[in-house]
Amino acid sequence: MLALTRRVGEEVVIGDPGEPLGMIRVVEIHGDKVRLSFDFPKEVKINRKELAEQKVRQRENADREPPGDTAST
């Protein structure tokens, strides 16, 4: 794990600095909350951890359910 200290307006480059995969910028800080911006290609999925975990649980539950009846009425 890498822990960094950044100020508002400062950025972190992800990947090769010559051809970065993306950048994360500190937009603002209010008390204990930090607002970040992520500049990545659209193909790169970015989720908050709690949302990512929810998506994984939903996918696992869908995989466990038996296939639905596909016959039309």
Phi, psi and omega per residue, in radians:
M1 nan 2.454 3.098
L2 -1.963 2.203 3.090
A3 -1.976 2.234 -3.093
L4 -2.163 2.687 2.968
T5 -1.914 2.197 3.141
R6 -2.313 2.652 3.061
R7 -1.857 2.911 3.112
V8 -0.949 2.312 -3.139
G9 1.591 -0.274 3.127
E10 -1.445 2.691 -3.035
E11 -2.194 2.834 3.009
V12 -2.175 2.229 3.129
V13 -1.619 2.267 3.129
I14 -1.830 2.179 3.140
G15 1.693 -2.872 -3.128
D16 -1.108 2.147 -3.133
P17 -1.002 -0.510 3.112
G18 -1.280 -0.562 3.105
E19 -2.430 1.277 -3.038
P20 -1.162 2.552 3.036
L21 -1.236 -0.613 3.137
G22 -3.119 3.130 -3.130
M23 -2.384 2.572 3.043
I24 -2.072 2.274 -3.109
R25 -2.133 2.440 3.019
V26 -1.417 2.037 -3.079
V27 -1.577 -0.817 3.108
E28 -2.768 2.778 3.105
I29 -2.315 2.217 3.078
H30 -2.294 1.858 -3.120
G31 1.058 -2.112 -3.116
D32 -1.685 0.218 3.136
K33 -1.938 2.369 -3.140
V34 -2.095 2.279 3.090
R35 -1.783 2.204 -3.097
L36 -2.032 2.642 2.959
S37 -2.076 2.501 -3.102
F38 -2.064 2.153 3.125
D39 -2.008 1.652 -3.099
F40 -2.346 2.792 3.033
P41 -1.064 2.670 -3.123
K42 -1.021 -0.478 -3.113
E43 -1.181 -0.380 -3.116
V44 -1.469 2.050 3.138
K45 -1.409 2.295 3.124
I46 -2.218 2.155 -3.141
N47 -2.373 2.595 2.930
R48 -1.152 2.608 -3.046
K49 -0.987 -0.790 -3.095
E50 -1.123 -0.595 3.093
L51 -1.249 -0.694 3.105
A52 -1.080 -0.760 3.125
E53 -1.116 -0.689 3.105
Q54 -1.089 -0.742 3.129
K55 -1.106 -0.692 3.126
V56 -1.130 -0.775 3.118
R57 -1.069 -0.746 3.132
Q58 -1.090 -0.731 3.135
R59 -1.132 -0.739 3.130
E60 -1.123 -0.717 3.121
N61 -1.133 -0.709 3.130
A62 -1.133 -0.632 3.138
D63 -1.201 -0.491 -3.117
R64 -1.428 -0.431 -3.093
E65 -1.266 2.437 3.090
P66 -1.166 2.638 3.135
P67 -0.999 2.476 -3.135
G68 -1.288 2.871 3.098
D69 -1.260 2.061 -3.090
T70 -1.633 -0.016 3.131
A71 -1.252 2.354 3.120
S72 -1.534 2.660 -3.134
T73 -1.856 nan nan
